[in-house]
Amino acid sequence: MAVVEALRLPLSEDLSGFVALLRRLQVPCRVSEEAGEQVLRVPAETAEQVRELYQRFPNGDGTVVAEQPVRRGGGFVASLRRSPLTAAVLLLTLIAAAITMLGDNFETIRWFSFSDFRVDGEYAYFATLEQTLAAGEWWRLITPIFVHFGFLHLAMNSMWYWELGRRIEYRQGALMLLGLTLVFGVVSNVAQYTYGGPGIFGGLSGVLYGLLGHCWLFQKLSPDEAYRLPSGVVVLMLIWLVICLTGVIEMVSFGALAIANAAHVGGLVVGCLTGIIGGLLSRHRASA
């Protein structure tokens, strides 16, 4: 691995914070004193990115994580190790997809659905929310997020949870991601039940809109590279939400695709609230 000079600075410059940042990002580096100056050397393929990073964070920054211009090495397996909760949620989702046969096995969907139900001929009979809670089946408030109907539904939601969830896990920790996932899941499920009534619904999309709103407004109030979403992502997701709300998707699919619009809106609203609160707290801490 070729090592090159990335920075040459006066001895008076304190590089300790920046070197600590590089080490957190798993960028190999070495500082030496040469001709009355300190020289930072890094692998050749990262040198330009390290220079750009130094321009922005010369003293280091404890909030800078994997979504920096300097990419962490190690590939997909290393990403899994750095994002254990994100990976665990996706693993549970995959297990639920297998158990429910991607929405085709109604006997097992009953375990995950918001309300228990029984199928009698062409009719399905659902328990009310009051009956569900009275029976002590509190897990049903969250478990619908693990149910997906079809491979495309599963693949798209899993991809977005991986993209958004690991950002929050890097930036705010696994416990914060767990808390947000549970809150967004319960709110989106209750919103869908309240608006649409008893029925079979599921998927991570309500949680995803919550995570999206959280990252979006957190970034607006307290800019952070971890939450800097690719250009156009927020606009695209909001446009898709509006399209779904118009009922066009159900119409063109002749009812074959039912969109849980209330879950999406509920998740997004609460996600925006947590993003505002988190962003304001982060900005306050930074200025204290």
C-alpha angles and dihedrals in degrees: 000000000000115000120203139178111269102170137016113191141165116272088244091068113097107224097172095100093046093047089050089052092052091050091051087053088049094241110151110233142164130196121204137171114243128171093341095312135092117241125201115205125192137164110296094241092059100040098097093045091049090053090051091048091051091054089058102034109024092157096041125249126234092210096058112106143161099314091072123117086259105074122214114242130228102076128233097333091054089049089054091052091050092048106042096153094046088050092046093053091049091048090053089049092053092047091051090048090054094045094048093039089235093303099318099102107074093180091064095035085064088069092058104032122110090241127026114244144179128213117224112180108303094345133082121205118204132199116236122246089252091054091047094053093041088056089055094245094141093148089075089073089072110018098081088075089072095055117093131180111217135351096273091053090051095044096049095046093045092050093052094045089053091049097046102028097056091050090059092042090053094045105035104014139251095285091056091049090048092050093047092047092052094045094046091044095052094043094048093046094048090046092052093047092047094049101034101029126222113343146113112287135144150145140114094264095101089053090046093055087050092052090046093053091046095052093041099055095033087058092048093054100034110020112221130166092226091064097040100118121205113272113278097012095112092044092048093050093047091048090051089050092052092047090052091049091056091062092236093128093056091045098051091043091048090237095308091116114053113188120209093222096165090055090052094048094043092050093047094049094050091042090055089051094051090045091054093047094045093045093050092048091048092049090048092051091048092053096042 
